């Protein structure tokens, strides 16, 4: 774009060729396009006429081609699991919650305690996905507290969680924990490494409960399923507000009556095969381009489900046959979390067509 504030509009879009082609630039005329959604750093293909060498009048825009899904890339897995998938009668049940997990007024973590109550309530989820921030850098009390980040994380998050998992015994779900750029005391440059539980001193039942917890990076791609099921449900998680960033920085045109900026943002991520496609990135979420391949990009497939941690209003959408869910935040705004149930079906039936999502107020 060529506007100081970095916000694209339909008269400021410039196409730039890769550096190996002398990095040529040309302004784009989008008048003939019925719809588009463009953002800084987007990789696109175009077709048009450039009579003057200074203005390319587009007739077609190709925003990107999604990768195939996991079961297409790994057909042996899908074929061996078709009968297993269809014979299982119970859905895969996920609970997704995004921080912050306490209010701006204190470090009591009452919303997190309420969430743990939900985790114990039937139907008990198979997997609980918790995304930061856990100790929020935007939280005034946390920033000014005399205690270390690790102490707050241990006393207010990990120990209560371990106690609940211990009490649930064999019924306890598996828990996935992902950081956020807003987590105090953790590397904030994306892609982020996992948080660590090495500082926790656990034994007995709590040590067994700790084995049910997996720390992952941000962003990350997960393969979820029960033991013995060869065909997993794949899930991509971004605990950075990429939806808000895309909506704020995009220039879009929609067919009349079909305006959907959140859906366009999700489709852009899928088409670009990149969890963090905006360049340059927003000041609050810097990206290390040298390590973008280490979790920032999709693997060799498109996830069945994309989960976002965004300040924007909670939503559930079908974009490019991907189930896209913004659970919003537990202790901010609408104060919601998400339950996702993926029902068994033949593997060729897309996950988005056999899922039920509930956005629930805590």
VOPAGU-2260 file (C-alpha; in pm, 1 decimal, decimal comma):
REM VOPAGU-2260
SITE   aa  ch    i         X         Y         Z
SITE  UNK   A    0       0,0       0,0       0,0
SITE  UNK   A    1     105,6     360,5     -40,5
SITE  UNK   A    2     -78,4     528,4     245,3
SITE  UNK   A    3      98,9     640,0     560,5
SITE  UNK   A    4    -129,5     466,7     810,1
SITE  UNK   A    5     -95,7     130,7     631,6
SITE  UNK   A    6    -468,4      91,5     567,1
SITE  UNK   A    7    -535,4     -25,4     212,6
SITE  UNK   A    8    -812,5     111,5      -2,8
SITE  UNK   A    9    -909,1      29,2    -359,7
SITE  UNK   A   10    -700,1     316,6    -501,0
SITE  UNK   A   11    -379,1     252,1    -306,1
SITE  UNK   A   12    -301,8    -112,9    -388,5
SITE  UNK   A   13      38,4    -180,1    -540,9
SITE  UNK   A   14     165,6    -513,9    -674,2
SITE  UNK   A   15     532,7    -586,1    -611,5
SITE  UNK   A   16     729,0    -860,5    -782,3
SITE  UNK   A   17     974,4   -1082,2    -590,0
SITE  UNK   A   18    1328,8    -955,3    -535,7
SITE  UNK   A   19    1469,4   -1200,2    -791,2
SITE  UNK   A   20    1266,8   -1017,3   -1057,5
SITE  UNK   A   21    1420,8    -674,8    -980,1
SITE  UNK   A   22    1139,1    -591,8    -733,5
SITE  UNK   A   23     925,4    -403,1    -985,2
SITE  UNK   A   24     610,5    -226,8    -860,9
SITE  UNK   A   25     289,8    -133,8   -1037,5
SITE  UNK   A   26     -33,9      22,7    -915,6
SITE  UNK   A   27    -349,6    -186,6    -954,9
SITE  UNK   A   28    -685,0     -72,1   -1091,0
SITE  UNK   A   29    -952,3    -286,0    -921,8
SITE  UNK   A   30   -1255,3    -126,7   -1088,4
SITE  UNK   A   31   -1346,6    -434,1   -1292,7
SITE  UNK   A   32   -1342,6    -676,4    -998,2
SITE  UNK   A   33   -1678,5    -761,0    -841,7
SITE  UNK   A   34   -1522,6    -873,4    -513,9
SITE  UNK   A   35   -1182,7    -890,7    -347,5
SITE  UNK   A   36   -1014,8    -889,1      -8,3
SITE  UNK   A   37    -656,3    -762,6      -9,4
SITE  UNK   A   38    -412,2    -696,4     273,5
SITE  UNK   A   39     -44,0    -592,1     305,3
SITE  UNK   A   40     193,8    -879,3     231,1
SITE  UNK   A   41     -61,9   -1093,8      49,0
SITE  UNK   A   42      72,2   -1325,5    -221,6
SITE  UNK   A   43    -159,2   -1316,6    -524,1
SITE  UNK   A   44    -179,2   -1393,6    -892,8
SITE  UNK   A   45    -338,3   -1141,4   -1128,8
SITE  UNK   A   46    -446,8   -1109,1   -1488,8
SITE  UNK   A   47    -496,0    -774,3   -1657,6
SITE  UNK   A   48    -384,0    -511,4   -1906,5
SITE  UNK   A   49     -98,3    -267,0   -1852,4
SITE  UNK   A   50     -98,2     -21,0   -2143,0
SITE  UNK   A   51     113,2     248,9   -1978,6
SITE  UNK   A   52     352,4      48,4   -1763,6
SITE  UNK   A   53     226,2     237,3   -1459,0
SITE  UNK   A   54    -127,5     102,3   -1402,1
SITE  UNK   A   55    -237,9    -260,4   -1431,4
SITE  UNK   A   56    -612,2    -285,4   -1497,1
SITE  UNK   A   57    -716,1    -618,3   -1345,9
SITE  UNK   A   58    -961,4    -855,5   -1505,3
SITE  UNK   A   59    -892,7   -1144,2   -1263,9
SITE  UNK   A   60    -748,0   -1182,7    -914,9
SITE  UNK   A   61    -625,8   -1517,7    -777,4
SITE  UNK   A   62    -590,3   -1483,8    -397,4
SITE  UNK   A   63    -436,3   -1825,9    -333,9
SITE  UNK   A   64    -511,0   -2196,7    -344,1
SITE  UNK   A   65    -578,7   -2384,0     -16,7
SITE  UNK   A   66    -375,8   -2693,3      59,5
SITE  UNK   A   67    -561,2   -3025,9      57,5
SITE  UNK   A   68    -685,8   -3174,1     384,1
SITE  UNK   A   69    -494,1   -3426,5     593,5
SITE  UNK   A   70    -686,0   -3734,0     480,4
SITE  UNK   A   71    -609,6   -3651,3     114,7
SITE  UNK   A   72    -238,0   -3602,4     182,0
SITE  UNK   A   73    -227,6   -3922,2     393,5
SITE  UNK   A   74    -468,5   -4160,3     219,0
SITE  UNK   A   75    -343,0   -4469,0     402,8
SITE  UNK   A   76    -449,4   -4313,7     730,6
SITE  UNK   A   77    -794,7   -4226,0     597,6
SITE  UNK   A   78    -864,4   -4560,0     432,5
SITE  UNK   A   79    -763,6   -4758,6     738,1
SITE  UNK   A   80    -980,0   -4545,9     964,9
SITE  UNK   A   81   -1303,9   -4523,5     767,2
SITE  UNK   A   82   -1464,7   -4816,3     941,1
SITE  UNK   A   83   -1331,0   -4712,2    1281,1
SITE  UNK   A   84   -1461,5   -4357,2    1234,6
SITE  UNK   A   85   -1807,3   -4461,4    1135,1
SITE  UNK   A   86   -1835,8   -4732,8    1399,5
SITE  UNK   A   87   -1763,8   -4496,9    1691,4
SITE  UNK   A   88   -2093,3   -4358,3    1818,9
SITE  UNK   A   89   -1970,7   -4069,3    2035,3
SITE  UNK   A   90   -1842,5   -3736,0    1905,7
SITE  UNK   A   91   -1498,2   -3595,0    1971,4
SITE  UNK   A   92   -1568,5   -3320,8    2224,9
SITE  UNK   A   93   -1340,5   -3015,4    2248,3
SITE  UNK   A   94   -1355,3   -2724,4    2490,4
SITE  UNK   A   95   -1174,2   -2409,1    2375,5
SITE  UNK   A   96   -1101,6   -2107,5    2595,8
SITE  UNK   A   97    -883,7   -1802,3    2532,6
SITE  UNK   A   98    -738,9   -1571,8    2799,9
SITE  UNK   A   99    -714,2   -1347,9    2982,2
SITE  UNK   A  100    -850,0   -1562,8    3264,8
SITE  UNK   A  101    -894,2   -1293,2    3528,0
SITE  UNK   A  102   -1044,6    -945,8    3528,3
SITE  UNK   A  103    -847,9    -622,2    3497,8
SITE  UNK   A  104    -923,8    -543,7    3862,2
SITE  UNK   A  105    -745,9    -827,5    4042,5
SITE  UNK   A  106    -548,9   -1150,7    4023,6
SITE  UNK   A  107    -823,7   -1365,9    4176,0
SITE  UNK   A  108    -870,3   -1570,9    3853,8
SITE  UNK   A  109   -1238,8   -1629,1    3929,7
SITE  UNK   A  110   -1320,8   -1680,0    3556,3
SITE  UNK   A  111   -1053,8   -1951,0    3538,0
SITE  UNK   A  112   -1204,1   -2126,5    3840,1
SITE  UNK   A  113   -1544,4   -2111,3    3672,0
SITE  UNK   A  114   -1392,8   -2257,8    3356,1
SITE  UNK   A  115   -1245,6   -2545,8    3557,1
SITE  UNK   A  116   -1596,0   -2609,9    3695,1
SITE  UNK   A  117   -1720,2   -2630,0    3334,7
SITE  UNK   A  118   -1442,1   -2874,7    3249,5
SITE  UNK   A  119   -1563,7   -3110,5    3521,2
SITE  UNK   A  120   -1929,8   -3086,3    3417,7
SITE  UNK   A  121   -2083,8   -3352,2    3196,3
SITE  UNK   A  122   -2033,5   -3398,3    2914,3
SITE  UNK   A  123   -1665,0   -3396,9    3005,0
SITE  UNK   A  124   -1460,1   -3291,6    2700,3
SITE  UNK   A  125   -1199,8   -3518,2    2544,0
SITE  UNK   A  126    -960,9   -3227,2    2493,3
SITE  UNK   A  127    -942,8   -2883,9    2657,6
SITE  UNK   A  128    -753,7   -2618,9    2462,2
SITE  UNK   A  129    -638,0   -2321,9    2669,3
SITE  UNK   A  130    -475,5   -2027,8    2490,7
SITE  UNK   A  131    -312,8   -1731,8    2663,1
SITE  UNK   A  132    -261,7   -1477,2    2785,1
SITE  UNK   A  133    -244,8   -1646,1    3124,5
SITE  UNK   A  134     -62,6   -1358,4    3296,2
SITE  UNK   A  135    -166,3   -1069,0    3076,7
SITE  UNK   A  136      81,4    -790,2    2998,8
SITE  UNK   A  137    -222,6    -562,9    2947,1
SITE  UNK   A  138    -346,5    -631,3    3300,1
SITE  UNK   A  139    -249,7    -337,9    3529,3
SITE  UNK   A  140    -234,9    -547,0    3847,9
SITE  UNK   A  141     -13,7    -814,2    3688,4
SITE  UNK   A  142     225,0    -553,4    3549,7
SITE  UNK   A  143     267,2    -384,7    3887,8
SITE  UNK   A  144     266,3    -698,3    4103,5
SITE  UNK   A  145     567,5    -769,0    4325,1
SITE  UNK   A  146     550,6   -1141,8    4246,1
SITE  UNK   A  147     716,3   -1315,2    3953,5
SITE  UNK   A  148     522,0   -1416,9    3643,3
SITE  UNK   A  149     603,1   -1781,8    3708,0
SITE  UNK   A  150     456,8   -1757,7    4059,1
SITE  UNK   A  151     124,3   -1622,1    3930,4
SITE  UNK   A  152     113,6   -1880,3    3651,6
SITE  UNK   A  153     192,4   -2160,8    3897,9
SITE  UNK   A  154     -43,4   -2055,3    4179,7
SITE  UNK   A  155    -338,7   -1929,2    3976,4
SITE  UNK   A  156    -335,5   -2150,2    3667,0
SITE  UNK   A  157    -126,8   -2465,7    3683,6
SITE  UNK   A  158    -184,2   -2580,1    4041,5
SITE  UNK   A  159    -564,5   -2534,1    4032,0
SITE  UNK   A  160    -571,9   -2708,8    3694,4
SITE  UNK   A  161    -362,2   -3000,7    3821,4
SITE  UNK   A  162    -584,2   -3039,0    4129,6
SITE  UNK   A  163    -895,7   -3059,6    3912,5
SITE  UNK   A  164    -738,3   -3311,4    3674,5
SITE  UNK   A  165    -620,6   -3521,9    3970,4
SITE  UNK   A  166    -970,5   -3530,2    4121,7
SITE  UNK   A  167   -1120,3   -3635,7    3786,9
SITE  UNK   A  168    -887,5   -3935,2    3763,0
SITE  UNK   A  169    -928,6   -4141,6    3446,3
SITE  UNK   A  170   -1216,9   -3920,7    3331,9
SITE  UNK   A  171    -988,8   -3619,1    3306,5
SITE  UNK   A  172    -948,1   -3467,5    2959,9
SITE  UNK   A  173    -622,1   -3402,4    2784,8
SITE  UNK   A  174    -524,5   -3035,0    2810,6
SITE  UNK   A  175    -338,1   -2831,5    2549,4
SITE  UNK   A  176    -179,0   -2503,4    2662,4
SITE  UNK   A  177     -63,1   -2238,3    2413,4
SITE  UNK   A  178      98,1   -1899,4    2487,3
SITE  UNK   A  179       0,5   -1554,1    2363,9
SITE  UNK   A  180     218,6   -1255,9    2267,6
SITE  UNK   A  181      60,3   -1084,5    2569,9
SITE  UNK   A  182     194,2   -1340,4    2821,2
SITE  UNK   A  183     426,1   -1173,3    3070,6
SITE  UNK   A  184     765,7   -1336,5    3109,1
SITE  UNK   A  185     747,3   -1528,8    2781,5
SITE  UNK   A  186     898,4   -1473,5    2436,1
SITE  UNK   A  187     648,4   -1246,4    2262,0
SITE  UNK   A  188     783,5   -1264,5    1906,1
SITE  UNK   A  189     580,3   -1491,0    1677,3
SITE  UNK   A  190     597,4   -1782,0    1621,0
SITE  UNK   A  191     627,3   -1842,1    1995,1
SITE  UNK   A  192     783,9   -2145,5    2164,8
SITE  UNK   A  193     571,4   -2338,7    2415,0
SITE  UNK   A  194     533,6   -2231,5    2775,0
SITE  UNK   A  195     716,6   -2451,6    3024,1
SITE  UNK   A  196     597,8   -2645,1    3323,8
SITE  UNK   A  197     950,2   -2742,8    3432,5
SITE  UNK   A  198     937,3   -2508,3    3732,8
SITE  UNK   A  199     642,5   -2699,4    3882,8
SITE  UNK   A  200     716,1   -2943,7    4163,4
SITE  UNK   A  201     460,0   -3221,9    4135,5
SITE  UNK   A  202     436,1   -3576,8    4260,7
SITE  UNK   A  203     177,7   -3850,3    4309,4
SITE  UNK   A  204    -160,1   -3783,4    4150,2
SITE  UNK   A  205     -52,7   -3440,7    4029,5
SITE  UNK   A  206     243,5   -3595,1    3846,9
SITE  UNK   A  207       1,4   -3826,1    3667,0
SITE  UNK   A  208    -223,0   -3529,0    3590,2
SITE  UNK   A  209      76,0   -3340,4    3449,2
SITE  UNK   A  210     116,0   -3615,5    3189,5
SITE  UNK   A  211    -225,6   -3516,5    3051,4
SITE  UNK   A  212    -103,3   -3162,7    2975,0
SITE  UNK   A  213      73,5   -3071,7    2651,1
SITE  UNK   A  214     247,1   -2737,0    2602,1
SITE  UNK   A  215     247,1   -2617,5    2241,1
SITE  UNK   A  216     375,8   -2315,8    2050,7
SITE  UNK   A  217     176,9   -2031,1    1899,8
SITE  UNK   A  218      59,4   -2078,2    1628,4
SITE  UNK   A  219      36,4   -2456,7    1619,6
SITE  UNK   A  220    -131,1   -2740,5    1431,8
SITE  UNK   A  221    -273,0   -3032,5    1629,9
SITE  UNK   A  222    -392,0   -3378,6    1531,7
SITE  UNK   A  223    -666,5   -3482,4    1771,9
SITE  UNK   A  224    -841,1   -3813,6    1817,6
SITE  UNK   A  225    -895,6   -4103,9    2051,3
SITE  UNK   A  226    -654,4   -4392,5    2093,8
SITE  UNK   A  227    -697,5   -4649,1    1820,4
SITE  UNK   A  228    -850,2   -4404,8    1570,5
SITE  UNK   A  229    -611,4   -4358,7    1280,8
SITE  UNK   A  230    -797,4   -4070,0    1121,6
SITE  UNK   A  231    -739,3   -3757,1    1330,1
SITE  UNK   A  232    -924,2   -3428,0    1336,5
SITE  UNK   A  233    -669,0   -3158,4    1255,4
SITE  UNK   A  234    -689,3   -2821,3    1429,0
SITE  UNK   A  235    -492,7   -2500,4    1378,7
SITE  UNK   A  236    -466,7   -2255,4    1669,3
SITE  UNK   A  237    -362,2   -1888,2    1655,4
SITE  UNK   A  238    -347,3   -1714,1    1994,1
SITE  UNK   A  239    -264,7   -1377,3    1838,1
SITE  UNK   A  240    -532,1   -1139,0    1714,4
SITE  UNK   A  241    -471,3   -1197,3    1344,7
SITE  UNK   A  242    -844,2   -1160,8    1266,5
SITE  UNK   A  243    -853,0    -809,8    1410,9
SITE  UNK   A  244    -530,6    -725,2    1225,4
SITE  UNK   A  245    -662,2    -853,0     891,5
SITE  UNK   A  246    -996,9    -675,5     923,6
SITE  UNK   A  247    -823,5    -349,5    1016,8
SITE  UNK   A  248    -566,3    -358,0     735,9
SITE  UNK   A  249    -767,6    -503,8     446,1
SITE  UNK   A  250    -924,1    -339,3     144,6
SITE  UNK   A  251   -1234,7    -536,7      50,9
SITE  UNK   A  252   -1524,5    -530,7    -188,8
SITE  UNK   A  253   -1816,7    -765,9    -139,5
SITE  UNK   A  254   -2105,3    -859,7    -362,9
SITE  UNK   A  255   -2409,7    -665,9    -242,6
SITE  UNK   A  256   -2569,0    -832,2      57,7
SITE  UNK   A  257   -2273,1   -1062,6     127,0
SITE  UNK   A  258   -2040,4    -843,8     335,8
SITE  UNK   A  259   -1843,7   -1067,0     573,9
SITE  UNK   A  260   -1508,0    -921,6     683,3
SITE  UNK   A  261   -1446,8   -1197,1     941,9
SITE  UNK   A  262   -1512,1   -1468,8     684,8
SITE  UNK   A  263   -1284,7   -1291,1     434,9
SITE  UNK   A  264   -1007,6   -1278,2     696,8
SITE  UNK   A  265   -1041,5   -1653,2     763,3
SITE  UNK   A  266   -1038,9   -1731,4     391,2
SITE  UNK   A  267    -726,5   -1519,3     345,8
SITE  UNK   A  268    -542,0   -1722,0     609,9
SITE  UNK   A  269    -647,2   -2050,0     448,1
SITE  UNK   A  270    -564,8   -1938,0      93,8
SITE  UNK   A  271    -225,3   -1802,0     198,9
SITE  UNK   A  272    -148,5   -2123,4     393,8
SITE  UNK   A  273     -11,3   -1898,7     664,9
SITE  UNK   A  274    -132,5   -1834,7    1021,2
SITE  UNK   A  275      42,7   -1493,3    1021,8
SITE  UNK   A  276       5,5   -1358,2     667,7
SITE  UNK   A  277       9,0    -978,7     728,6
SITE  UNK   A  278     337,9    -802,8     646,2
SITE  UNK   A  279     451,9    -584,1     802,5
SITE  UNK   A  280     292,5    -717,0    1117,9
SITE  UNK   A  281     115,6    -511,6    1383,6
SITE  UNK   A  282     341,4    -352,2    1650,8
SITE  UNK   A  283     191,0    -565,2    1929,8
SITE  UNK   A  284     264,3    -895,0    1755,5
SITE  UNK   A  285     606,9    -884,4    1588,0
SITE  UNK   A  286     695,2   -1173,5    1358,3
SITE  UNK   A  287    1037,9   -1332,3    1315,5
SITE  UNK   A  288    1032,0   -1403,4     941,9
SITE  UNK   A  289    1345,7   -1617,6     969,8
SITE  UNK   A  290    1147,9   -1863,3    1184,7
SITE  UNK   A  291     808,2   -1832,7    1016,7
SITE  UNK   A  292     840,2   -2190,8     891,6
SITE  UNK   A  293     868,4   -2307,3    1254,5
SITE  UNK   A  294     496,0   -2309,0    1320,8
SITE  UNK   A  295     381,5   -1992,9    1144,0
SITE  UNK   A  296     295,0   -2170,0     819,9
SITE  UNK   A  297      45,4   -2448,8     762,2
SITE  UNK   A  298     203,8   -2795,7     743,7
SITE  UNK   A  299     148,8   -2987,3     419,3
SITE  UNK   A  300    -229,7   -2977,5     469,7
SITE  UNK   A  301    -514,7   -2741,8     560,2
SITE  UNK   A  302    -647,5   -2799,0     915,1
SITE  UNK   A  303   -1007,7   -2917,6     947,1
SITE  UNK   A  304   -1067,7   -2658,7    1221,7
SITE  UNK   A  305    -914,2   -2314,6    1275,7
SITE  UNK   A  306    -940,8   -2161,9    1622,7
SITE  UNK   A  307    -862,5   -1794,6    1681,7
SITE  UNK   A  308    -805,6   -1589,9    1995,3
SITE  UNK   A  309    -946,1   -1251,6    1899,3
SITE  UNK   A  310   -1098,5    -949,7    2071,5
SITE  UNK   A  311   -1356,1    -944,5    1793,1
SITE  UNK   A  312   -1706,4   -1078,6    1847,0
SITE  UNK   A  313   -1723,6   -1458,0    1876,1
SITE  UNK   A  314   -1814,7   -1632,8    1550,9
SITE  UNK   A  315   -1844,9   -1971,0    1382,1
SITE  UNK   A  316   -1798,7   -1988,6    1005,3
SITE  UNK   A  317   -1749,7   -2229,4     717,6
SITE  UNK   A  318   -1466,2   -2085,0     508,5
SITE  UNK   A  319   -1312,7   -2291,7     228,7
SITE  UNK   A  320   -1467,1   -2604,4     391,2
SITE  UNK   A  321   -1279,5   -2527,3     714,6
SITE  UNK   A  322   -1460,5   -2484,0    1046,0
SITE  UNK   A  323   -1344,5   -2141,3    1170,2
SITE  UNK   A  324   -1413,3   -2052,9    1534,9
SITE  UNK   A  325   -1337,0   -1740,6    1733,3
SITE  UNK   A  326   -1419,9   -1824,8    2093,2
SITE  UNK   A  327   -1348,4   -1461,7    2194,7
SITE  UNK   A  328   -1210,8   -1424,5    2549,7
SITE  UNK   A  329   -1299,7   -1569,8    2889,1
SITE  UNK   A  330   -1256,2   -1252,6    3096,9
SITE  UNK   A  331   -1293,9    -978,7    2838,0
SITE  UNK   A  332   -1572,2    -847,7    2616,3
SITE  UNK   A  333   -1842,3   -1109,3    2571,7
SITE  UNK   A  334   -1670,8   -1347,6    2821,2
SITE  UNK   A  335   -1727,4   -1664,2    2623,5
SITE  UNK   A  336   -1574,4   -2003,2    2549,5
SITE  UNK   A  337   -1653,6   -2264,3    2283,1
SITE  UNK   A  338   -1762,2   -2628,1    2284,5
SITE  UNK   A  339   -1695,3   -2814,9    1961,0
SITE  UNK   A  340   -1835,9   -3161,0    1891,4
SITE  UNK   A  341   -1712,0   -3349,1    1585,6
SITE  UNK   A  342   -1944,4   -3637,3    1504,4
SITE  UNK   A  343   -1824,6   -3963,5    1351,7
SITE  UNK   A  344   -1886,0   -4009,8     981,4
SITE  UNK   A  345   -1711,2   -4148,9     675,6
SITE  UNK   A  346   -1373,6   -3979,1     641,8
SITE  UNK   A  347   -1463,5   -3818,6     309,1
SITE  UNK   A  348   -1734,4   -3616,1     485,7
SITE  UNK   A  349   -1564,9   -3287,5     580,3
SITE  UNK   A  350   -1536,7   -3205,7     951,0
SITE  UNK   A  351   -1720,0   -2875,5     901,9
SITE  UNK   A  352   -2027,4   -3069,2     783,0
SITE  UNK   A  353   -2041,3   -3296,7    1088,0
SITE  UNK   A  354   -1962,2   -3056,3    1371,8
SITE  UNK   A  355   -2167,7   -2872,8    1629,8
SITE  UNK   A  356   -2024,8   -2555,8    1785,7
SITE  UNK   A  357   -2164,9   -2371,4    2084,4
SITE  UNK   A  358   -2038,8   -2029,2    2193,8
SITE  UNK   A  359   -2123,1   -2012,4    2564,3
SITE  UNK   A  360   -2117,1   -1726,1    2812,5
SITE  UNK   A  361   -1913,6   -1812,3    3116,9
